[in-house]
Amino acid sequence: MSNNLTPGKIAGLKAVSDKRGVIAAAAMDQRGLLKNMLAKEMGVEEPPESMVVQFKELVTEALTRHASAILLDVQYGLPATKHRNGKGLLLAYEKAGYTVDHPERLPTATEGWSVLRLKEAGADSIKILLYYTPFENNWINEQKHAWVERIGAECRANDIPLFLEFVGYDVHGEDEKGLAYARRKPEIVIRSIQEFSKERYGADVLKVEVPVQMQFVEGTQAYKGQKAYTRAEAMEHFRIAAFATPLPFVYLSAGVSSPVFLETLEFAVECGVSFNGVLCGRATWQDGVPIYVKDGAAAFEDWLNTQGAENIQQVNNVLKSARPWYEKLGAEALALP
C-alpha cells in the first residue's frame, strides 16, 4: 500500500496527525444538525447564520489547542479556518443532510466546490460522508460506489488525502437506536469497511463507526438492560472490523456523550485493535450548546477552555494506545520526527 503514497498525500496526512502520527482530530463540520441544536435551545425555527459561524470559530479556537487537526465545512466553517492555532485542516466536500422523502440518502458534493478549490482554501485533506448499508437496493449502492470513485479520482489528481466516512442506516423498518438494528449493525459496519477498502475508491483513511451499539453491550457502563451482544461477542466484532481493512482508520463519535465515547475507545484498546485515531465531534462540544445560547459567547468560550478541553484531553489520553497511520500502510520509513 505504501507504494500508492504520493508526496502530497504524505504531506496531507502528516499535517492532520500529531507528532506520533496519530490522527487526534476534532470535527466541527456539522451544518443542519448544529442549526437544529441551536434552534431548539433558542425556541426558533432557524438560528441566525452569524451564530452558526461564531459557534464554529469558538470551538475551533479552543479545541485545536489540544487536537492535531480540525474538520470544517465550507458553508459556515471557512471563517473558523483562521482560528486553528496552526493545526491541520480537513474540509468536508459533501453537501449536508438528506430529506425524508429521499430514503435512499444519495450523496451530493457541495455546489460550487471541487477538490482543487478545497485545496486552494487551505485543506490538507478532504473528507466525504456517505450514508451506506450493504442491505440497500443494488441500484442505489451502485450510484454511491460511483460517486466515491469519482471523488477518489479527483483527490488522486490533486494529490491530497481522502478521508472516507460512512454511516450505516436502516432499510428494514427498524429503529436505528433499537435492539434489532443493534444486532444488525456489526454486519453493516464490517461489510461497509470491506467494500470501501478497495483500491478503486481511492480512500486513504477510513472514518468508521464502531461495529456495536455500546448501550446493548452487556457489562459496559453504557449498558441499559437490553442485550444485543455479550462483552466477548462485542470484542470479537471490534476485532473483525479492524482486520477488515488494510487502510488506516479512525473512529467517529456518532453523537454519543463524552463518557460513552471514552468507554468505547477504551473498549477498542482492550480489544487490542490497531486504530489510528479519532475524528471526534459532538461528544466533545455538544454539552456547550445550551451555554452558548443562554449565556453567550464569552461563557461558552470559558466552558470550551475548561470542560471542552477536558473532554478532548480525556480522548487524547486514550489515544496514547492508538497507532500511527504510516504503520498501517507498512510505511515505517515515514516515521515522523
C-alpha positions in Angstrom: 0.0 0.0 0.0 2.9 2.4 0.7 3.7 2.5 -3.0 0.5 4.4 -3.5 1.5 7.2 -1.1 2.5 10.2 -3.2 4.2 13.3 -1.8 1.0 15.3 -1.5 -0.8 12.6 0.3 2.0 12.0 2.7 2.2 15.8 3.4 -1.5 16.0 4.0 -1.6 13.0 6.4 1.3 14.4 8.3 -0.4 17.8 8.6 -3.5 16.3 10.3 -1.6 14.0 12.6 0.1 14.6 15.9 3.9 14.2 16.4 3.4 10.4 16.8 1.5 10.0 13.5 -1.9 9.5 15.3 -4.9 11.4 14.0 -6.3 13.2 17.0 -8.7 15.5 15.1 -11.8 17.4 16.2 -14.9 17.5 14.0 -16.9 20.7 13.5 -18.4 20.2 10.1 -22.0 19.8 11.3 -24.4 22.1 9.5 -28.1 21.2 9.6 -27.6 19.3 12.8 -25.9 22.2 14.5 -28.5 24.6 13.3 -31.2 22.3 14.7 -29.4 22.1 18.1 -29.1 25.9 18.3 -32.7 26.4 17.1 -34.1 24.0 19.7 -32.3 25.9 22.6 -33.4 29.2 21.2 -37.0 28.1 20.6 -36.9 29.3 17.0 -37.2 27.6 13.6 -33.7 28.6 12.5 -30.8 30.4 14.1 -29.0 33.4 12.5 -26.2 32.3 10.2 -23.9 34.5 12.2 -24.4 32.3 15.3 -23.5 29.2 13.4 -20.4 30.8 12.1 -19.4 32.1 15.5 -20.0 28.8 17.2 -17.6 27.1 14.8 -15.0 29.8 15.3 -15.2 29.4 19.1 -15.0 25.6 19.0 -12.1 25.7 16.5 -10.1 28.3 18.5 -10.4 26.4 21.8 -10.2 22.7 20.7 -7.3 23.0 18.2 -5.1 23.8 21.2 -5.5 20.2 22.1 -6.2 18.5 18.7 -4.0 17.6 15.8 -6.5 19.0 13.3 -10.0 20.3 12.8 -12.7 19.2 10.3 -14.8 22.0 9.0 -17.3 22.7 6.3 -17.2 25.4 3.5 -20.8 26.6 4.1 -20.3 28.1 7.6 -16.8 27.0 8.6 -14.4 28.9 6.4 -14.0 31.9 8.8 -13.1 29.3 11.6 -10.1 28.1 9.5 -8.3 31.3 10.6 -8.6 30.2 14.2 -7.0 26.8 14.2 -3.7 27.5 16.0 -1.6 26.3 13.2 -3.1 22.8 13.2 -4.1 20.7 10.2 -7.3 21.3 8.3 -9.8 18.8 6.8 -12.6 20.2 4.7 -15.9 18.4 4.0 -16.8 18.1 0.3 -20.3 16.6 0.6 -23.5 18.6 0.8 -25.0 18.2 4.2 -28.0 16.2 5.1 -30.8 14.3 3.3 -34.5 14.6 3.3 -37.1 12.1 4.5 -38.7 12.0 1.0 -35.4 10.5 -0.3 -34.9 7.5 2.0 -32.1 6.2 -0.3 -29.9 9.0 1.0 -27.9 9.6 -2.2 -24.9 11.9 -1.7 -24.0 15.1 -3.5 -21.0 17.3 -3.5 -21.3 20.9 -2.3 -22.2 23.1 -5.2 -19.5 25.5 -6.4 -16.7 23.4 -5.0 -14.1 21.0 -6.3 -11.2 19.2 -4.6 -8.9 21.8 -6.3 -10.9 24.6 -4.7 -10.9 22.9 -1.3 -7.2 22.6 -1.6 -6.9 26.2 -2.5 -9.0 27.1 0.5 -6.3 25.5 2.7 -7.4 21.9 3.1 -4.7 19.4 4.0 -7.1 16.5 3.5 -10.6 16.0 2.0 -13.5 14.3 3.9 -16.7 12.9 2.4 -19.6 11.4 4.2 -21.7 8.6 2.8 -24.8 7.0 4.3 -24.4 3.4 3.4 -25.7 -0.1 4.1 -25.0 -3.3 2.2 -28.7 -4.2 2.6 -29.7 -1.3 0.4 -31.1 -1.9 -3.2 -28.2 -2.6 -5.5 -29.1 0.2 -8.0 -28.8 2.7 -5.1 -25.5 1.4 -3.9 -24.0 1.4 -7.4 -24.7 5.2 -7.6 -23.0 5.6 -4.2 -20.0 3.5 -5.3 -19.6 5.6 -8.5 -19.8 8.8 -6.5 -17.0 7.8 -4.2 -14.9 6.6 -7.2 -15.2 10.0 -8.8 -14.1 11.8 -5.7 -11.3 9.4 -5.1 -10.0 10.0 -8.6 -10.3 13.8 -8.0 -8.2 13.5 -4.9 -5.6 11.4 -6.7 -5.4 14.0 -9.5 -4.9 16.8 -6.9 -2.5 14.7 -4.8 -4.4 15.2 -1.5 -5.6 12.5 1.0 -9.2 11.4 1.1 -10.9 10.6 4.4 -13.9 8.4 3.6 -16.7 8.4 6.3 -19.6 6.0 6.0 -22.5 5.8 8.4 -25.0 2.9 8.4 -28.8 3.3 8.3 -31.9 1.1 8.4 -33.8 -0.3 5.5 -35.8 -2.9 7.4 -38.2 -0.6 9.3 -36.2 -0.9 12.5 -35.4 1.9 15.0 -31.7 2.8 14.4 -31.4 3.3 18.2 -33.2 0.0 18.9 -32.2 -3.6 19.7 -33.0 -5.1 16.3 -30.8 -2.6 14.5 -28.0 -3.0 17.1 -27.9 -6.8 16.3 -27.6 -6.0 12.5 -25.0 -3.2 13.0 -21.9 -5.4 13.1 -22.6 -6.8 9.6 -23.4 -3.3 8.3 -20.1 -1.8 9.6 -17.9 -4.7 8.7 -19.2 -5.2 5.1 -19.0 -1.4 4.5 -15.4 -1.4 5.7 -14.6 -4.3 3.4 -16.2 -2.6 0.4 -14.6 0.8 0.7 -11.2 -0.6 1.4 -11.0 -1.5 -2.3 -8.3 0.5 -4.2 -10.9 1.6 -6.8 -12.3 4.1 -4.3 -9.0 5.9 -3.5 -9.6 6.3 0.2 -6.5 6.9 2.3 -8.1 6.9 5.7 -11.5 5.4 6.7 -13.6 7.2 9.3 -15.7 4.5 10.8 -18.4 3.7 13.3 -17.7 1.2 15.9 -19.4 -2.1 15.0 -21.7 -2.2 18.0 -24.1 0.0 20.0 -22.4 0.3 23.4 -25.7 0.6 25.2 -26.5 -3.0 24.2 -23.2 -4.5 25.3 -23.7 -6.4 28.5 -21.4 -5.4 31.2 -20.5 -1.9 30.0 -21.2 1.3 31.8 -23.4 2.4 28.8 -25.5 -0.8 29.1 -29.2 -0.1 29.6 -30.5 -3.6 30.3 -31.3 -4.9 26.8 -28.6 -7.2 25.4 -27.6 -7.5 21.8 -24.1 -8.9 22.5 -22.1 -10.2 25.4 -18.9 -8.4 26.1 -16.9 -11.2 24.4 -19.1 -11.0 21.3 -18.7 -7.3 21.1 -14.9 -7.6 21.4 -14.9 -10.1 18.5 -16.9 -7.7 16.4 -14.4 -4.9 17.1 -11.5 -7.2 16.0 -13.2 -8.5 12.9 -14.0 -4.9 11.8 -10.4 -3.8 12.4 -9.0 -6.7 10.4 -11.4 -6.0 7.6 -9.2 -3.2 6.1 -5.6 -2.7 5.3 -6.1 1.1 5.5 -5.6 3.4 8.4 -8.9 4.1 10.2 -10.2 6.5 12.8 -13.3 6.2 15.0 -16.1 8.8 14.8 -18.1 9.6 17.9 -21.6 9.3 16.2 -23.2 11.8 18.6 -22.8 9.8 21.8 -22.0 11.5 25.0 -18.4 12.1 26.0 -18.4 9.4 28.7 -19.8 6.8 26.3 -17.3 7.7 23.6 -14.4 7.4 26.1 -15.7 4.0 27.2 -16.0 3.0 23.5 -12.3 4.0 22.8 -11.2 2.2 26.0 -13.1 -0.9 24.9 -11.3 -0.8 21.5 -8.0 -0.6 23.3 -9.0 -3.5 25.5 -9.9 -5.5 22.3 -6.3 -4.9 21.0 -7.4 -3.4 17.7 -4.9 -1.2 15.9 -6.8 2.0 15.3 -5.2 5.2 14.2 -7.0 8.0 16.0 -10.4 9.8 16.0 -12.4 12.4 14.3 -14.4 13.4 17.3 -17.3 15.8 17.0 -20.4 16.2 19.2 -19.1 14.2 22.1 -16.6 17.0 22.7 -18.7 20.1 22.4 -22.4 19.3 22.3 -23.0 20.0 26.0 -21.9 23.6 25.5 -24.7 24.4 23.1 -27.2 25.5 25.9 -24.4 27.6 27.5 -23.7 29.4 24.2 -27.4 30.1 23.6 -28.4 31.1 27.1 -25.2 32.8 28.4 -23.4 34.0 25.3 -20.1 33.6 23.5 -17.9 34.5 26.5 -19.5 31.9 28.8 -19.3 29.3 26.0 -15.6 30.1 25.5 -15.0 29.6 29.2 -16.8 26.3 29.0 -14.7 25.2 26.0 -11.5 26.1 27.7 -12.4 24.1 30.8 -14.9 21.3 30.2 -14.5 21.1 26.5 -10.7 21.0 26.9 -11.1 18.3 29.5 -13.3 16.2 27.1 -10.7 16.3 24.4 -7.8 15.7 26.7 -9.5 12.6 28.0 -9.8 11.4 24.4 -6.1 12.2 23.9 -5.2 10.2 26.9 -6.9 7.1 25.4 -5.2 7.8 22.1 -1.8 7.0 23.7 -2.7 3.5 22.7 -3.6 4.4 19.1 -1.1 3.5 16.4 0.5 5.8 13.7 -1.3 5.8 10.3 2.0 5.1 8.5 2.4 1.7 10.3 -0.9 0.5 8.9 0.3 1.3 5.4 3.6 -0.6 6.0 5.4 2.7 5.6 7.7 2.7 8.7 10.2 4.9 6.8 7.7 7.7 7.0 8.0 7.9 10.8 7.6 11.5 11.9 10.5 13.2 13.7 
